């Protein structure tokens, strides 16, 4: 069951990565990076459940916080730039 979840998360990550590369605008890229980070956090959590290793959850929290800060910085940059 967890392997299927990981496969779906990889597919979602590939879709987000495509949007990061193709754009078309900076806002689209920032949102796609945020979605990619959420997908990575979900994959870390699913893998933690799969191998029964709770210490990976700390890494998931760190990645989520860094992703939030990065998305906030990107949004502020877009806002100051004017769109």
N, CA, C and O atoms as a GROMACS GRO file, in nm:
protein
  332
    1UNK      N    1   0.081  -0.119   0.000
    1UNK     CA    2   0.000   0.000   0.000
    1UNK      C    3   0.087   0.127   0.000
    1UNK      O    4   0.058   0.223  -0.072
    2UNK      N    5   0.191   0.126   0.080
    2UNK     CA    6   0.277   0.245   0.085
    2UNK      C    7   0.358   0.261  -0.043
    2UNK      O    8   0.395   0.372  -0.080
    3UNK      N    9   0.387   0.149  -0.110
    3UNK     CA   10   0.461   0.159  -0.236
    3UNK      C   11   0.375   0.230  -0.340
    3UNK      O   12   0.426   0.311  -0.418
    4UNK      N   13   0.246   0.200  -0.342
    4UNK     CA   14   0.156   0.268  -0.436
    4UNK      C   15   0.149   0.418  -0.405
    4UNK      O   16   0.146   0.501  -0.496
    5UNK      N   17   0.148   0.452  -0.277
    5UNK     CA   18   0.147   0.594  -0.238
    5UNK      C   19   0.275   0.662  -0.284
    5UNK      O   20   0.270   0.775  -0.333
    6UNK      N   21   0.388   0.595  -0.270
    6UNK     CA   22   0.514   0.654  -0.314
    6UNK      C   23   0.517   0.673  -0.466
    6UNK      O   24   0.569   0.772  -0.515
    7UNK      N   25   0.462   0.577  -0.538
    7UNK     CA   26   0.456   0.589  -0.684
    7UNK      C   27   0.371   0.709  -0.724
    7UNK      O   28   0.409   0.786  -0.812
    8UNK      N   29   0.256   0.726  -0.659
    8UNK     CA   30   0.171   0.842  -0.688
    8UNK      C   31   0.239   0.973  -0.650
    8UNK      O   32   0.223   1.074  -0.719
    9UNK      N   33   0.315   0.973  -0.542
    9UNK     CA   34   0.387   1.094  -0.502
    9UNK      C   35   0.498   1.128  -0.601
    9UNK      O   36   0.523   1.245  -0.629
   10UNK      N   37   0.562   1.026  -0.655
   10UNK     CA   38   0.664   1.051  -0.758
   10UNK      C   39   0.599   1.111  -0.883
   10UNK      O   40   0.654   1.202  -0.945
   11UNK      N   41   0.482   1.058  -0.920
   11UNK     CA   42   0.411   1.114  -1.036
   11UNK      C   43   0.371   1.260  -1.010
   11UNK      O   44   0.384   1.345  -1.098
   12UNK      N   45   0.323   1.288  -0.890
   12UNK     CA   46   0.287   1.426  -0.856
   12UNK      C   47   0.410   1.515  -0.858
   12UNK      O   48   0.404   1.628  -0.906
   13UNK      N   49   0.521   1.465  -0.806
   13UNK     CA   50   0.645   1.543  -0.808
   13UNK      C   51   0.691   1.573  -0.950
   13UNK      O   52   0.742   1.681  -0.977
   14UNK      N   53   0.674   1.476  -1.039
   14UNK     CA   54   0.712   1.498  -1.179
   14UNK      C   55   0.624   1.606  -1.242
   14UNK      O   56   0.673   1.688  -1.321
   15UNK      N   57   0.496   1.606  -1.209
   15UNK     CA   58   0.406   1.710  -1.261
   15UNK      C   59   0.445   1.848  -1.208
   15UNK      O   60   0.448   1.946  -1.283
   16UNK      N   61   0.475   1.856  -1.079
   16UNK     CA   62   0.517   1.985  -1.023
   16UNK      C   63   0.650   2.030  -1.084
   16UNK      O   64   0.668   2.148  -1.112
   17UNK      N   65   0.741   1.938  -1.103
   17UNK     CA   66   0.870   1.973  -1.161
   17UNK      C   67   0.854   2.023  -1.304
   17UNK      O   68   0.925   2.114  -1.346
   18UNK      N   69   0.762   1.964  -1.377
   18UNK     CA   70   0.734   2.013  -1.512
   18UNK      C   71   0.683   2.156  -1.509
   18UNK      O   72   0.722   2.238  -1.592
   19UNK      N   73   0.596   2.186  -1.413
   19UNK     CA   74   0.544   2.323  -1.401
   19UNK      C   75   0.654   2.420  -1.359
   19UNK      O   76   0.653   2.536  -1.401
   20UNK      N   77   0.748   2.374  -1.278
   20UNK     CA   78   0.860   2.461  -1.238
   20UNK      C   79   0.943   2.497  -1.361
   20UNK      O   80   0.985   2.612  -1.377
   21UNK      N   81   0.967   2.400  -1.447
   21UNK     CA   82   1.052   2.424  -1.564
   21UNK      C   83   0.979   2.506  -1.670
   21UNK      O   84   1.039   2.596  -1.729
   22UNK      N   85   0.851   2.476  -1.695
   22UNK     CA   86   0.779   2.540  -1.805
   22UNK      C   87   0.715   2.674  -1.770
   22UNK      O   88   0.689   2.755  -1.859
   23UNK      N   89   0.689   2.697  -1.645
   23UNK     CA   90   0.635   2.827  -1.604
   23UNK      C   91   0.486   2.839  -1.626
   23UNK      O   92   0.414   2.750  -1.581
   24UNK      N   93   0.435   2.938  -1.689
   24UNK     CA   94   0.500   3.044  -1.765
   24UNK      C   95   0.542   3.164  -1.681
   24UNK      O   96   0.632   3.238  -1.722
   25UNK      N   97   0.481   3.186  -1.565
   25UNK     CA   98   0.517   3.305  -1.488
   25UNK      C   99   0.594   3.265  -1.362
   25UNK      O  100   0.600   3.148  -1.325
   26UNK      N  101   0.650   3.365  -1.298
   26UNK     CA  102   0.725   3.341  -1.175
   26UNK      C  103   0.633   3.291  -1.064
   26UNK      O  104   0.672   3.206  -0.984
   27UNK      N  105   0.512   3.344  -1.058
   27UNK     CA  106   0.417   3.299  -0.956
   27UNK      C  107   0.383   3.152  -0.974
   27UNK      O  108   0.372   3.078  -0.876
   28UNK      N  109   0.367   3.106  -1.099
   28UNK     CA  110   0.342   2.965  -1.125
   28UNK      C  111   0.458   2.879  -1.076
   28UNK      O  112   0.438   2.771  -1.020
   29UNK      N  113   0.578   2.928  -1.096
   29UNK     CA  114   0.696   2.852  -1.053
   29UNK      C  115   0.705   2.845  -0.901
   29UNK      O  116   0.740   2.740  -0.846
   30UNK      N  117   0.674   2.954  -0.833
   30UNK     CA  118   0.680   2.954  -0.686
   30UNK      C  119   0.576   2.858  -0.629
   30UNK      O  120   0.605   2.784  -0.536
   31UNK      N  121   0.456   2.860  -0.685
   31UNK     CA  122   0.352   2.769  -0.638
   31UNK      C  123   0.390   2.624  -0.667
   31UNK      O  124   0.364   2.536  -0.585
   32UNK      N  125   0.451   2.599  -0.783
   32UNK     CA  126   0.493   2.464  -0.816
   32UNK      C  127   0.603   2.415  -0.723
   32UNK      O  128   0.604   2.298  -0.685
   33UNK      N  129   0.695   2.502  -0.687
   33UNK     CA  130   0.800   2.463  -0.592
   33UNK      C  131   0.739   2.431  -0.456
   33UNK      O  132   0.781   2.337  -0.390
   34UNK      N  133   0.640   2.509  -0.415
   34UNK     CA  134   0.571   2.482  -0.290
   34UNK      C  135   0.501   2.346  -0.295
   34UNK      O  136   0.509   2.268  -0.200
   35UNK      N  137   0.434   2.316  -0.405
   35UNK     CA  138   0.371   2.186  -0.421
   35UNK      C  139   0.473   2.073  -0.422
   35UNK      O  140   0.448   1.965  -0.367
   36UNK      N  141   0.587   2.097  -0.484
   36UNK     CA  142   0.693   1.996  -0.486
   36UNK      C  143   0.746   1.970  -0.345
   36UNK      O  144   0.774   1.855  -0.310
   37UNK      N  145   0.760   2.074  -0.266
   37UNK     CA  146   0.807   2.057  -0.129
   37UNK      C  147   0.704   1.980  -0.046
   37UNK      O  148   0.740   1.894   0.034
   38UNK      N  149   0.577   2.012  -0.065
   38UNK     CA  150   0.472   1.937   0.006
   38UNK      C  151   0.475   1.790  -0.034
   38UNK      O  152   0.457   1.702   0.050
   39UNK      N  153   0.498   1.763  -0.161
   39UNK     CA  154   0.507   1.626  -0.209
   39UNK      C  155   0.628   1.555  -0.148
   39UNK      O  156   0.620   1.438  -0.112
   40UNK      N  157   0.739   1.624  -0.136
   40UNK     CA  158   0.858   1.565  -0.075
   40UNK      C  159   0.834   1.534   0.072
   40UNK      O  160   0.874   1.429   0.121
   41UNK      N  161   0.768   1.625   0.142
   41UNK     CA  162   0.736   1.601   0.284
   41UNK      C  163   0.645   1.480   0.296
   41UNK      O  164   0.666   1.395   0.383
   42UNK      N  165   0.545   1.470   0.210
   42UNK     CA  166   0.455   1.355   0.214
   42UNK      C  167   0.530   1.226   0.184
   42UNK      O  168   0.504   1.123   0.246
   43UNK      N  169   0.624   1.230   0.090
   43UNK     CA  170   0.703   1.110   0.059
   43UNK      C  171   0.791   1.070   0.176
   43UNK      O  172   0.807   0.951   0.203
   44UNK      N  173   0.848   1.166   0.245
   44UNK     CA  174   0.930   1.135   0.363
   44UNK      C  175   0.843   1.069   0.469
   44UNK      O  176   0.886   0.972   0.532
   45UNK      N  177   0.723   1.120   0.490
   45UNK     CA  178   0.634   1.063   0.592
   45UNK      C  179   0.590   0.922   0.552
   45UNK      O  180   0.588   0.832   0.636
   46UNK      N  181   0.553   0.902   0.425
   46UNK     CA  182   0.512   0.769   0.380
   46UNK      C  183   0.628   0.671   0.392
   46UNK      O  184   0.608   0.557   0.433
   47UNK      N  185   0.747   0.714   0.356
   47UNK     CA  186   0.863   0.625   0.370
   47UNK      C  187   0.892   0.595   0.517
   47UNK      O  188   0.933   0.484   0.550
   48UNK      N  189   0.872   0.692   0.603
   48UNK     CA  190   0.891   0.670   0.746
   48UNK      C  191   0.793   0.564   0.798
   48UNK      O  192   0.830   0.479   0.879
   49UNK      N  193   0.671   0.570   0.750
   49UNK     CA  194   0.572   0.469   0.788
   49UNK      C  195   0.610   0.333   0.730
   49UNK      O  196   0.597   0.231   0.797
   50UNK      N  197   0.658   0.333   0.606
   50UNK     CA  198   0.692   0.206   0.539
   50UNK      C  199   0.803   0.131   0.609
   50UNK      O  200   0.796   0.009   0.624
   51UNK      N  201   0.906   0.203   0.653
   51UNK     CA  202   1.019   0.134   0.717
   51UNK      C  203   1.013   0.141   0.869
   51UNK      O  204   1.104   0.094   0.937
   52UNK      N  205   0.905   0.200   0.922
   52UNK     CA  206   0.883   0.210   1.066
   52UNK      C  207   1.002   0.277   1.137
   52UNK      O  208   1.059   0.224   1.232
   53UNK      N  209   1.035   0.396   1.087
   53UNK     CA  210   1.146   0.473   1.142
   53UNK      C  211   1.097   0.613   1.175
   53UNK      O  212   1.090   0.698   1.087
   54UNK      N  213   1.063   0.638   1.301
   54UNK     CA  214   1.004   0.768   1.335
   54UNK      C  215   1.101   0.886   1.328
   54UNK      O  216   1.056   1.000   1.327
   55UNK      N  217   1.230   0.862   1.323
   55UNK     CA  218   1.325   0.973   1.321
   55UNK      C  219   1.321   1.049   1.188
   55UNK      O  220   1.373   1.161   1.181
   56UNK      N  221   1.263   0.992   1.084
   56UNK     CA  222   1.247   1.065   0.959
   56UNK      C  223   1.146   1.178   0.971
   56UNK      O  224   1.148   1.272   0.890
   57UNK      N  225   1.059   1.172   1.068
   57UNK     CA  226   0.959   1.275   1.086
   57UNK      C  227   1.023   1.410   1.120
   57UNK      O  228   0.971   1.515   1.084
   58UNK      N  229   1.136   1.406   1.192
   58UNK     CA  230   1.209   1.530   1.218
   58UNK      C  231   1.257   1.594   1.089
   58UNK      O  232   1.250   1.716   1.073
   59UNK      N  233   1.305   1.513   0.997
   59UNK     CA  234   1.349   1.565   0.867
   59UNK      C  235   1.232   1.623   0.790
   59UNK      O  236   1.247   1.724   0.721
   60UNK      N  237   1.114   1.560   0.801
   60UNK     CA  238   0.996   1.612   0.732
   60UNK      C  239   0.957   1.749   0.786
   60UNK      O  240   0.918   1.837   0.709
   61UNK      N  241   0.966   1.767   0.917
   61UNK     CA  242   0.933   1.896   0.976
   61UNK      C  243   1.031   2.003   0.930
   61UNK      O  244   0.990   2.115   0.900
   62UNK      N  245   1.159   1.970   0.925
   62UNK     CA  246   1.260   2.066   0.882
   62UNK      C  247   1.238   2.105   0.736
   62UNK      O  248   1.244   2.223   0.701
   63UNK      N  249   1.211   2.007   0.650
   63UNK     CA  250   1.186   2.037   0.509
   63UNK      C  251   1.061   2.123   0.494
   63UNK      O  252   1.058   2.215   0.412
   64UNK      N  253   0.957   2.094   0.572
   64UNK     CA  254   0.834   2.174   0.566
   64UNK      C  255   0.859   2.319   0.608
   64UNK      O  256   0.808   2.411   0.545
   65UNK      N  257   0.936   2.339   0.714
   65UNK     CA  258   0.965   2.476   0.760
   65UNK      C  259   1.049   2.552   0.658
   65UNK      O  260   1.022   2.668   0.629
   66UNK      N  261   1.149   2.486   0.604
   66UNK     CA  262   1.233   2.551   0.503
   66UNK      C  263   1.149   2.584   0.378
   66UNK      O  264   1.165   2.690   0.318
   67UNK      N  265   1.060   2.493   0.341
   67UNK     CA  266   0.971   2.518   0.227
   67UNK      C  267   0.879   2.635   0.251
   67UNK      O  268   0.855   2.716   0.161
   68UNK      N  269   0.826   2.644   0.372
   68UNK     CA  270   0.738   2.756   0.406
   68UNK      C  271   0.813   2.889   0.399
   68UNK      O  272   0.762   2.987   0.344
   69UNK      N  273   0.932   2.892   0.454
   69UNK     CA  274   1.012   3.015   0.450
   69UNK      C  275   1.046   3.052   0.305
   69UNK      O  276   1.041   3.169   0.267
   70UNK      N  277   1.081   2.952   0.226
   70UNK     CA  278   1.113   2.979   0.086
   70UNK      C  279   0.994   3.029   0.007
   70UNK      O  280   1.008   3.121  -0.074
   71UNK      N  281   0.878   2.970   0.030
   71UNK     CA  282   0.758   3.016  -0.039
   71UNK      C  283   0.720   3.156   0.005
   71UNK      O  284   0.678   3.238  -0.077
   72UNK      N  285   0.735   3.184   0.132
   72UNK     CA  286   0.706   3.319   0.182
   72UNK      C  287   0.800   3.421   0.120
   72UNK      O  288   0.757   3.530   0.081
   73UNK      N  289   0.927   3.387   0.110
   73UNK     CA  290   1.024   3.477   0.048
   73UNK      C  291   0.992   3.498  -0.099
   73UNK      O  292   1.001   3.610  -0.149
   74UNK      N  293   0.955   3.392  -0.168
   74UNK     CA  294   0.919   3.405  -0.309
   74UNK      C  295   0.796   3.490  -0.329
   74UNK      O  296   0.790   3.572  -0.421
   75UNK      N  297   0.696   3.473  -0.243
   75UNK     CA  298   0.574   3.554  -0.252
   75UNK      C  299   0.603   3.702  -0.225
   75UNK      O  300   0.549   3.790  -0.292
   76UNK      N  301   0.688   3.727  -0.127
   76UNK     CA  302   0.724   3.866  -0.097
   76UNK      C  303   0.801   3.928  -0.213
   76UNK      O  304   0.781   4.045  -0.246
   77UNK      N  305   0.889   3.851  -0.275
   77UNK     CA  306   0.963   3.900  -0.391
   77UNK      C  307   0.869   3.935  -0.506
   77UNK      O  308   0.883   4.039  -0.569
   78UNK      N  309   0.772   3.847  -0.532
   78UNK     CA  310   0.676   3.873  -0.639
   78UNK      C  311   0.592   3.995  -0.608
   78UNK      O  312   0.562   4.075  -0.696
   79UNK      N  313   0.552   4.010  -0.481
   79UNK     CA  314   0.470   4.123  -0.442
   79UNK      C  315   0.545   4.255  -0.459
   79UNK      O  316   0.489   4.353  -0.508
   80UNK      N  317   0.670   4.257  -0.419
   80UNK     CA  318   0.748   4.381  -0.430
   80UNK      C  319   0.783   4.414  -0.574
   80UNK      O  320   0.797   4.530  -0.612
   81UNK      N  321   0.797   4.309  -0.655
   81UNK     CA  322   0.831   4.330  -0.795
   81UNK      C  323   0.712   4.381  -0.876
   81UNK      O  324   0.727   4.441  -0.983
   82UNK      N  325   0.594   4.356  -0.824
   82UNK     CA  326   0.476   4.407  -0.892
   82UNK      C  327   0.406   4.307  -0.980
   82UNK      O  328   0.347   4.345  -1.081
   83UNK      N  329   0.410   4.181  -0.943
   83UNK     CA  330   0.330   4.087  -1.019
   83UNK      C  331   0.405   3.974  -1.075
   83UNK      O  332   0.347   3.888  -1.141
   0.00000   0.00000   0.00000
